[in-house]
Every structure is written in structure tokens, then in C-alpha cells.
């Protein structure tokens, strides 16, 4: 069996907003977006079923439909803090003018992709982006659920203060902290006082999967196809995708998915590996097959004809900060 570490809690807190019931809709084949962001081949060269729902495997002497679900990870639009070299994890800035345009363009581009469930971070920038996607979905619209597990990494006392790549030579961290300037911490276990480390974020990402994704994984093909969208943040999405891939015992280890642009999205297809029958326990999931089909898909941004005058191009420290919060790895 494929397990999360024993130290992770088996019981999840309720979402801030419960999903409302959605009338069933007739299933139809899932369209596949094709572009430079599509990852066309699987690890073993296999192909997904033509309609995107799964495939048929012979199990215990009979043919069984192995249900496949789709998960789309959406990074929020540009926030008012994204152009500032400051620590902005739980600091709750709204979308900028450009960010609102990005979110609307994203929602319009996904309006023909039927989503069955939408989850969003409780932070304003991701929540508003998720709502833009939800608003553009045709009726009956899918349930919209807010989950604090999808929030960005919490930077504790550094929140809202200056972000720098390195402390100057000869200057201690204590001296930097006194000046309210906080250099990047490079170890996964390191964190600012009252904040989260990347390892803490990874554990929270696993909680998010147990809450928002794994309950939708099914063995059989009964009912409509499932497509879950998660509106979250750059660093959190990187950990979410890594956590999901860890549930696949045959996945290539060490693959990193980072550097999402604002409102760019990634997509994965998931099914239960052969050999499991019966109900799925989200706290102790069976081995999964995870296939990443898209990463950093951003074609909808080509529809933005005018960049708002309040938006300026960034360079230097601001560019580094923008890349960092997109989930890109920075060098020590």
C-alpha cells in the first residue's frame, strides 16, 4: 500500500465553505487542450484512453473500468504584492488590475472545459482567481469550496517585510532581522519564527490532497467524469504536485514542477493502479498512477491586448522575488 507518513493526521478539518450539491450532468468525452505546454508521452510510453476517462483492464478474470480523474492546478493572478520584493505568503493582498484581467481571461479559456469541483485557497488572490473560473462555468456550476490547506507557505515574522536572496557578507541573520530584512532560507527544514518550512508546507499539501483530490478517486466508471480544479499558489502547487506524484510507486522520483506564471496551470490524470478493489480511504490511498499532461499552460494570456498602465516590468530583486514565489528554485 502507498501511505503518507504515519505522523500525518488521518482526520481533516472541515473546509471553510462546504460544497453544495450539484445536479448530475450527462457525461461527455473530455476535450484535451493541445499546445506547447502539453506533455505528450507518459513515463512508459503509454497513452491515456481516447475519451480521457480511464482504461479497461482485466481484473480477477473479468474486465473492469479503471476510472481516471483529472486535476488542474491553477496559480492565482498577479497580486498587488507580486511586484514588490517582500515576503508575501499569508499576507493577504488582492489581485492587481492586471491580475483581475488575467483571472477573467483564464475563466473564459476554461469555460468549455467542464469542471466538476473547484477548490480555492482562502487567501484573496487565489480565492478571486478561483471565483473567476467558477463564474465562467456553464450552468449548473460546480461546487466551489474554500480550503485553508491550499494557502501559500507562511513566512511568519517575515510577512510583509523585505525579501533578499542573500545576507551581505559579514552581516548576521540577527542583524538582518533587526532591520526587518529577511534573506531566503535554503534548507527545506528552515523557517522564519512563527512560520512554515517547506517540509511543513509539504505535509499541508498532503492534507490538501486528502481533502480536495483523493475523495474523488474511484475504482469504477459509474457516473460523470471527474475534473477537479485547485486555485492555489506557486510554492504550494509545487508541493501539491510532488505530493501527488509520491503516491505513484512507479513515478520518476526527483521531478520538479515549479515556476508557474500568474494564472498559468498544470494538469495531471490519476487512476488507481491495478490490484485494488473496493472503497478508497483518502487517509490511506492505494497505489496510484499519476500522469502529468500539462505544465505552465498560459495560452489565455495571449488574449490580453493591453497591459494596465499601473503594471511595470520588473528586474533585479523584484524579478527574483517574482520567480521565487512562482515556485522556482533559487540557488544558495
Legacy VTK file of the C-alpha trace (Angstrom):
# vtk DataFile Version 3.0
C-alpha trace
ASCII
DATASET POLYDATA
POINTS 332 float
0.000 0.000 0.000
1.091 3.537 -0.676
0.908 5.545 2.546
1.528 9.024 3.732
3.920 9.108 6.723
2.311 7.890 9.940
2.830 11.273 11.573
0.261 12.888 9.315
-3.201 13.224 10.863
-5.869 10.950 9.484
-8.715 13.348 10.229
-9.163 16.539 8.303
-10.813 19.761 9.486
-13.915 20.862 7.599
-13.466 23.250 4.686
-14.387 26.849 5.439
-17.153 26.593 2.860
-18.952 23.316 2.245
-19.578 22.235 -1.312
-23.211 22.447 -2.368
-24.857 19.577 -4.172
-24.723 19.750 -7.929
-27.321 18.047 -10.129
-25.810 15.284 -12.215
-24.931 16.027 -15.802
-24.667 13.644 -18.682
-21.087 12.507 -19.147
-19.318 13.517 -22.334
-15.782 13.000 -23.548
-13.218 15.328 -22.021
-11.549 17.629 -24.532
-7.751 17.729 -24.444
-6.018 21.074 -24.737
-3.064 20.730 -27.050
-0.190 23.178 -27.148
3.437 23.657 -26.308
2.601 23.148 -22.642
1.235 19.641 -23.206
3.395 16.751 -22.092
2.568 14.245 -24.798
4.050 10.972 -23.550
3.850 9.045 -20.304
6.830 7.687 -18.395
6.383 4.257 -20.033
5.159 5.481 -23.418
1.557 4.546 -22.708
-1.372 6.680 -23.805
-4.487 7.719 -21.929
-7.829 6.440 -23.168
-9.293 8.371 -26.071
-12.035 9.988 -24.004
-9.755 10.853 -21.075
-11.782 8.893 -18.508
-9.521 5.882 -17.958
-8.968 2.476 -19.456
-10.273 -1.060 -19.256
-8.128 -3.673 -17.504
-8.695 -7.375 -16.852
-9.014 -7.820 -13.092
-9.730 -11.153 -11.355
-10.861 -12.790 -14.577
-13.240 -10.004 -15.644
-12.933 -6.666 -17.442
-13.062 -3.670 -15.109
-13.152 0.016 -15.929
-10.260 1.796 -14.232
-11.643 5.261 -13.599
-9.337 8.215 -14.361
-9.841 11.683 -12.911
-8.271 14.954 -13.987
-6.798 17.554 -11.636
-5.899 21.081 -12.796
-3.632 23.166 -10.552
-4.119 26.919 -11.097
-1.803 29.606 -9.806
-3.529 32.860 -8.817
-3.407 36.038 -10.891
-0.905 38.778 -10.198
-1.461 40.310 -6.756
-0.648 43.813 -5.617
2.310 42.347 -3.738
3.731 40.309 -6.628
5.699 43.265 -7.981
7.243 44.062 -4.627
10.372 42.386 -3.219
8.615 41.441 0.012
7.650 38.212 1.722
4.014 37.586 0.823
2.737 34.175 1.824
-0.253 34.667 4.102
-0.086 38.441 3.654
-3.470 38.830 2.042
-3.123 41.262 -0.864
-5.890 41.319 -3.518
-5.376 40.879 -7.228
-3.838 43.786 -9.091
-5.560 45.337 -12.100
-3.540 43.035 -14.336
-4.303 40.088 -12.060
-8.038 40.639 -12.449
-7.662 40.687 -16.230
-5.578 37.503 -16.092
-8.214 35.762 -13.966
-11.023 36.722 -16.343
-9.012 35.530 -19.337
-8.347 32.242 -17.558
-12.009 31.785 -16.682
-13.063 32.414 -20.270
-10.476 29.965 -21.589
-11.715 27.211 -19.248
-15.405 27.883 -19.884
-15.592 24.984 -22.354
-13.725 22.625 -20.020
-16.284 21.066 -17.743
-15.097 21.168 -14.136
-16.948 19.067 -11.581
-15.342 20.549 -8.444
-13.451 23.784 -7.772
-11.381 24.318 -4.613
-9.625 27.566 -3.747
-7.224 28.893 -1.152
-8.785 31.210 1.399
-6.295 33.979 0.509
-7.813 36.777 -1.591
-5.633 36.407 -4.693
-6.301 32.690 -5.188
-9.906 32.880 -3.992
-10.708 35.598 -6.561
-8.963 33.609 -9.307
-10.975 30.510 -8.436
-14.202 32.523 -8.440
-13.382 33.868 -11.910
-13.062 30.295 -13.168
-16.261 29.283 -11.363
-18.249 32.236 -12.776
-17.377 31.258 -16.346
-18.504 27.644 -15.936
-21.813 26.846 -17.629
-24.874 26.019 -15.555
-25.230 24.026 -13.448
-22.000 25.338 -11.997
-19.758 23.028 -9.973
-19.423 23.294 -6.204
-16.919 25.931 -5.039
-15.119 25.062 -1.800
-12.610 27.161 0.138
-9.762 25.265 1.796
-7.082 26.821 4.031
-4.857 23.849 3.179
-4.334 25.442 -0.256
-2.784 28.626 1.153
0.752 29.671 0.298
3.697 28.930 2.596
3.509 31.027 5.772
6.627 33.135 6.321
5.923 34.080 9.932
7.603 37.262 11.170
8.963 37.945 7.662
5.488 38.500 6.188
5.258 41.916 4.545
8.940 42.721 5.069
11.836 42.981 2.612
12.889 39.903 0.641
16.529 39.433 -0.370
18.404 36.493 -1.884
21.375 36.639 0.488
22.601 38.443 3.577
25.586 40.687 2.755
28.993 39.319 3.667
29.792 39.822 7.332
26.165 40.522 8.326
24.445 38.034 10.620
20.848 36.909 10.281
20.087 38.518 13.633
21.317 41.852 12.305
19.204 41.454 9.164
16.117 40.570 11.191
16.605 43.666 13.357
16.389 45.734 10.168
13.247 43.810 9.088
15.096 42.363 6.104
14.790 38.601 5.646
17.107 36.603 3.338
15.905 33.427 1.618
16.297 30.250 3.695
17.603 27.411 1.542
17.073 24.319 3.682
13.734 22.559 3.410
13.552 22.330 7.184
14.397 26.004 7.782
11.724 28.554 8.616
11.270 32.042 9.990
9.930 32.388 13.534
6.175 31.643 13.635
6.291 30.465 10.015
6.343 27.239 7.986
9.270 25.420 6.421
8.999 23.747 3.020
8.712 20.429 4.843
5.765 21.871 6.801
4.210 23.008 3.523
4.712 19.531 2.046
2.799 17.994 4.942
-0.004 20.516 4.494
-0.073 19.744 0.757
-0.685 16.097 1.603
-3.567 17.163 3.826
-4.925 19.182 0.899
-4.833 16.128 -1.374
-6.693 14.081 1.228
-9.342 16.789 1.437
-9.671 18.001 -2.149
-8.480 15.246 -4.518
-8.411 11.729 -3.082
-12.128 11.626 -2.114
-12.904 11.932 -5.846
-10.753 8.964 -6.902
-12.976 5.996 -7.765
-12.452 2.414 -8.873
-15.278 2.058 -11.365
-16.548 4.264 -14.171
-20.063 4.909 -12.928
-21.368 8.477 -13.132
-19.916 11.546 -14.769
-16.218 12.000 -15.361
-14.419 13.970 -12.654
-12.312 17.092 -13.189
-11.096 18.882 -10.065
-9.573 22.390 -10.203
-7.409 23.745 -7.378
-6.751 27.506 -7.263
-3.650 27.959 -5.154
-0.151 29.483 -5.075
3.234 28.884 -6.695
5.108 27.243 -3.824
2.055 25.351 -2.622
1.302 23.953 -6.098
4.892 22.744 -6.415
4.457 20.790 -3.170
0.967 19.585 -4.153
2.267 18.087 -7.382
5.236 16.498 -5.652
2.923 15.001 -3.012
0.622 13.611 -5.689
3.486 12.041 -7.622
4.785 10.395 -4.442
1.556 8.358 -4.406
2.661 6.698 -7.656
5.184 3.955 -6.783
6.420 3.833 -10.384
6.778 7.582 -10.917
10.121 9.093 -11.770
11.431 10.468 -8.492
13.011 13.908 -8.210
10.978 15.545 -10.986
10.280 19.167 -10.048
7.253 21.170 -11.146
7.933 24.812 -10.347
7.940 28.240 -11.944
4.246 28.700 -12.773
3.375 32.132 -14.125
0.383 34.012 -12.722
-2.818 32.159 -13.785
-0.792 29.503 -15.610
-1.933 25.981 -14.871
-0.710 22.401 -14.665
-2.745 19.248 -15.163
-2.485 15.625 -14.112
-4.511 12.496 -14.773
-4.876 9.971 -11.966
-6.147 6.434 -11.742
-5.838 3.597 -9.254
-3.183 1.073 -10.195
-4.217 -2.487 -10.887
-4.766 -4.761 -7.935
-7.061 -2.608 -5.780
-10.770 -3.213 -5.414
-13.324 -1.744 -3.052
-13.701 1.672 -1.406
-10.923 4.283 -1.328
-9.699 5.566 2.024
-8.239 9.079 1.476
-6.125 8.735 4.627
-4.546 5.538 3.295
-4.831 5.603 -0.509
-3.905 2.660 -2.720
-1.061 2.981 -5.232
-1.977 5.461 -7.953
-0.827 6.064 -11.493
-0.180 9.789 -11.978
0.418 11.243 -15.429
1.285 14.945 -15.771
-0.119 16.105 -19.108
0.409 19.885 -18.988
2.604 22.326 -17.137
2.706 26.142 -17.190
-0.079 26.352 -19.752
-0.639 30.055 -20.395
-2.213 30.464 -23.841
-5.067 32.501 -22.355
-2.608 35.294 -21.538
-2.211 35.907 -25.283
-5.719 37.392 -25.272
-4.633 40.304 -23.065
-4.275 43.089 -25.608
-3.400 45.902 -23.227
-1.239 45.795 -20.131
-2.633 48.169 -17.464
-0.564 51.353 -17.059
-0.033 50.601 -13.365
1.915 47.468 -14.302
5.646 47.834 -14.861
8.223 45.305 -15.961
10.385 44.024 -13.148
14.073 43.308 -12.903
16.707 42.777 -10.251
15.385 41.899 -6.797
11.750 42.230 -7.850
12.253 39.761 -10.718
13.988 37.309 -8.383
11.162 37.601 -5.853
8.536 37.092 -8.543
10.304 33.935 -9.743
10.706 32.669 -6.178
7.001 32.965 -5.372
6.209 31.244 -8.659
7.911 28.213 -7.139
11.218 28.429 -8.966
14.244 27.054 -7.183
16.750 29.661 -6.067
20.422 28.926 -5.648
22.175 29.251 -2.308
LINES 1 333
332 0 1 2 3 4 5 6 7 8 9 10 11 12 13 14 15 16 17 18 19 20 21 22 23 24 25 26 27 28 29 30 31 32 33 34 35 36 37 38 39 40 41 42 43 44 45 46 47 48 49 50 51 52 53 54 55 56 57 58 59 60 61 62 63 64 65 66 67 68 69 70 71 72 73 74 75 76 77 78 79 80 81 82 83 84 85 86 87 88 89 90 91 92 93 94 95 96 97 98 99 100 101 102 103 104 105 106 107 108 109 110 111 112 113 114 115 116 117 118 119 120 121 122 123 124 125 126 127 128 129 130 131 132 133 134 135 136 137 138 139 140 141 142 143 144 145 146 147 148 149 150 151 152 153 154 155 156 157 158 159 160 161 162 163 164 165 166 167 168 169 170 171 172 173 174 175 176 177 178 179 180 181 182 183 184 185 186 187 188 189 190 191 192 193 194 195 196 197 198 199 200 201 202 203 204 205 206 207 208 209 210 211 212 213 214 215 216 217 218 219 220 221 222 223 224 225 226 227 228 229 230 231 232 233 234 235 236 237 238 239 240 241 242 243 244 245 246 247 248 249 250 251 252 253 254 255 256 257 258 259 260 261 262 263 264 265 266 267 268 269 270 271 272 273 274 275 276 277 278 279 280 281 282 283 284 285 286 287 288 289 290 291 292 293 294 295 296 297 298 299 300 301 302 303 304 305 306 307 308 309 310 311 312 313 314 315 316 317 318 319 320 321 322 323 324 325 326 327 328 329 330 331
